[in-house]
Amino acid sequence: MPRQLKQAIRAIAATTLSTVFLITSYPITSHADVTPPRHVTTPDTTTVTPSLPAVSVAPVPALENGKRHNFIMGADVSELYALEQANKKFYTSNGLQENCLRILKNHGVNWIRIRLWNDPTNALGQPLGGGDNNLATDISIAKQAKALGLKVFLDFMYSDFWADPGEQNKPKAWANDHGTALENDVYNFTYNTLETMKHDGVLPNMVQIGNEINNGILWPDGESAAAAAPFLQKAADAVRSADPNANNPNKKIKIVLHLAGDSSGSVGTFTSDLNTWTTGSTKVNFDVIGISYYPYYDGTMAQDANILDTLANTYHKPVIVAENSTGWTLAQAKGNNIPNTFNQSLAETAGYTPTPQGQAEEIRDVINNVANVPNDMGLGMFYWGSDWLPGNTTGWTAGQGSSWSNQALFDFSGRALPSMNVFKLVRTSKSAPPSNFVSADPVTVTTSVGGTLSLPTTVDGQYSDGYYKPTTVSSWDTSTANLSTPGVYTVYGMIGDNPKAAKAIVTVQPVQPKNFVTNPNLASGWTGWTSSDPSVAYAANGGNITPLNGTTDIHYWSANAFRNVTVSQTITGIPNGTYTLSVWGEGSASGSAVPFLYATGYDATNPSATVTQSFTPSGWNIYKKYSVEVTVTSGQCTIGVNFNGAAGDWGDVDDFYFGLPPVSSTATQTQPVTAYAPGGKALSSDATVPFNTPYVMLSSPTPGATIYYTTDGSEPGNTTSSSVTYVYTGPIKIAANTELKVYAVAPGYSQSSVNTYDLTTNDTSTSLVPNGGFNQQGVLSPWTLSGVPEGTDNSTYDFNATQDSTPGVVYEGHGAFKYWSSKSFTFTLSQKVTGLQNGVYRLAAESAGGNNMVLKPDGTATNDPSVATLTLAAKTPFTSRSANVINEGTGANGWNKWNQFGVNNIVVTDGTCTISFTVKGSANYWGYLDNVKLVKVSSLRTLK
């Protein structure tokens, strides 16, 4: 998986699952509705889309005429089991339902790749998502593959979740192991995995020991090539020990070391680590070098070819492209609430059109690179995320969608794309496809009132062979752009004999105040700026930097912790007055030390006066704007950023501004978002909505606007460790009390203002547990409370049904049972539920409260009895069952962290069941119980 993407979604993966499960989007359209909705239409998810035009590619001569029949045409299908469990279907190009792997095989795929996580659950045992690839899952996929004659490539990640150059977390069960103990963990897990797969008849043909291990594995213990070597050596030993054909060069399991590329396209990205792993005491017993190559992240196709050739020649090892992909469309998939990773900008960077033809050409060119490594040392390639269909329950993390479905080898309905034929066409095609101009990507241009309009003479043209090519625009008709009035205008340009083949979206902004900053976007390098430590913060161009605009910015990073490293400039000759200082920043923060924007020297009476604004870094390419107000009385001001961070923290800052407050115009701003009920009635900012029903609809009047939203009270667009920004694709389910924040943005327009809706859910379903939602102040009946007094004295205890619909406090509705005491306490809240049909039931409840969680040696959670022990229980004449309840305190946003706990297999034989919630808490322990439900899951006749 590309590390840039992982850096962007790392925070999403850390989101508490109880928050993730609050919301599900049901798609209507990929853009905001432009008029208030009148009704809800639920899409027919079984409808198969019409077939797309066929693709054609040039042959790969090294594979023609039956040459190299064993060349790897691979597909990563790690999501397959989770997709099947979600009832996703796959179809042939003719629209006939068929097994996913059979479809791939019929199109020329001969290998599959599957990632393996040690235990993809959190401490509470909740699945993390991303395919939930534990050993049982992978064996299920491998059995399908082996039955079809496909070979299997197993990706040992040695983590419980995503691992790449930006994150290599130890599995929770190994968290406290180091040195020899950790080496043994690696050996045993690897050996036992392969032994189990051998027993099940699905021994892999190739394995990789670690995933994109540029910065080592099992951090912090193995956080460098040298430090990782003992773990890789143990992993390799385990593979050889478990392999019955270890001494047969032709049949043995091939061991791969897998490294990621980067935007530099440099061979050095790989050689620095491989030099360590091929020499001396850090030498690893491996067979194949694997690389990730994503054309929009990892350099040009020519650079990829050079990397493959150089690595094979330098280390005398065969090479594979272990991961590769590109997009076949820019459309946002119906059923995905996470914005696409692949967009127009990345398509243009890659150089391949966002069409099945462009996707096929990219795959063909990668195959060509690998097939032409000298001496047949290029073994083949694997296409990543090949099967990843859209859906909000089968995404990167549990309860979220995938941003990858527009890069799969199937369309959004599961139908095989024409591009899948490329795996056969590279062997059978007779000629290259024609290259004719098809369309031009729109460009955006910004000017100011009274300014000049500078339009490009060339644009990115999409051609019929799947490539982008610079395309000349002979003239532009600018008559539609009014440069005297703020607004957003569309201008067309002539390509060939078509006067509207090119399109420019022109934003005419109000005249802006003067920016007093010299070289505000670092386009002139260090001119005007001073760094107190250029080894940490410096003007950078190229490599892994991600400027907000242009090609240069201030990049910061250090292998060691850093404090008070400043980049600054002093501005003189400023008329006294009140000014705005702002800058954009992105990056990482692994501790509490973060950069901050500052201004000083502006106060004539207090030269040391300083104003600051701390950064809140949220990951790769997630830019945020930071600003402060500065009142100048001295005629000058020193501005800058003070950089602070833990070892390995990094980031970029760009586009400084110091001037009078910027002037805005409603004519260039996207209009705000309104929330509607399905009938078209606008919702109030504190509306009550049906529980867990696709109900809330969003709309912006600005044509072409895309709407983004969050459900945890955070600002949308600013992903943090406790926040996820979703893209609106249709009516939204609200499954708990929620603070919904929304904004919209349209091409050429600035972002709209953020609107907030505090939504209270109303569960109208019939509950078998009377008063399971505690929605009447002070009323617990028919519950019985024993061990503590019922009610509150407002100073020493509170054991009561409390009313508070504030999002994040009460889970659902207006009430919850609240408990707290200034002294240690023990209570039981219980009731006998009657009138039940005989059968098998599940008891479930939502719980939140002070953190009473402690980790066991295996990394799973249990109650900390010194803080509180909580038990949810059910008893009938036939069964007595219970479950530990574990609370996690409050999140970074101050909200309660709600989790659902359940008791299963409750057998009711006399129509009754006694349910209870018991807490033994220390002084000042607090918590909430809400949404208690008893649900019949089966009849008695199903018992065995």
LINKARA-V481706 format. One line per field, one symbol per residue. psi: psi as a letter, one per 30 degrees, with the letter a starting at -180 (. if undefined). burial: 1 if it has 24 or more other C-alpha atoms within 12 Angstrom, else 0. Layout:
psi: ???
burial: ???
This chain:
psi: kkeeeeeegeeeffkkeeeegfkkkkkelflkkflkkflkkkkjffkkllllkllklkljefglhgkifgkjjlkkhffeeeeefggklkklfggkklkeeeeeefgfkfllkklkleiilafggkkfagfhiaeeeeeeeeeeeefggklkjkjjfhlfakkaffkikkkefgegklbeeeeeeeeeeeeeeeeeeeegghklfklkiljihegalhkfehhleeffeeeeeeeeeeeeefjfgfgjffflkkkkkkllalffgkeffefeeeeegglafgkkjlekkklkjjffehaleeeeeeeeeeeeeefhkllljfkklllflfkkkkgkgkkkekaeeeeeeegkkileeeeeeeeeeeeeeefgkkghfjfalkkkhfgillkgghaelkgllkgffgglglaffgkklffffefeefffkflklljkkelkkllkkkalkfaljjklfkljkklffglkkkkkjflkjgffkjgfkklklkkllkkbgjfgfkkkjkjjllkllkjfkkhfggfhbfkflkkfiffeklklkabglikelafkajkkkkflkkkhkkklkkklhkkkaklkkllkllaljgafkllkklklgfjffiffkkkljklikglkgikkkkllkkjkffglkklakjkkllkfklakklikkjalkkklkffgkkklkkkllffgkkklfhlklkkhkjekkkkkfkkgkkklllggflkkfikafgkkklkkgakkkjglkkjkkkllklkfllkllkkkjjkkljjgljkfjkhffhgkkgjfkglkkkflkkakggefljjljkkjgkkfdkekbfllkkkkkflllklkklljklgkkkaklkkklkklakjgkkklfgflllkjffekkkkklkklfeljllkkkklgalafgflkjkkkklklhjjkfgglkkkljkkjklkgkllkklhkkjkkfllfffk.
burial: 11111111111111111111111111111111111110010000100100100011111111100000001111111111111100011111101000111111111111111111111111110111111111111111111111010111111111111111111111111110000001111111111111101000011111111111111111111111111111111111111101100100000011111111111111111110111111000011111111111111111110111111111100101111111111111111111111111111111111111111111111111111111111011111111111111111111111111111111111111111111111111111000000001111111111111000101101111111111110101011110011101111111111100001111111111100001111111110010111100001111110011111001111111100111111111110010000111111111111001111111111100000011111111111111111111111111111111111111111111111111100001001111111111100011000111111111111111110111111111111111111111111111111111111111111111111111111111110000111111110001110111001011000001111111111111111111111111001111111111001011111111111111110000011111100111111111100101111111111101011111111111111001111111111110011111111111100000000
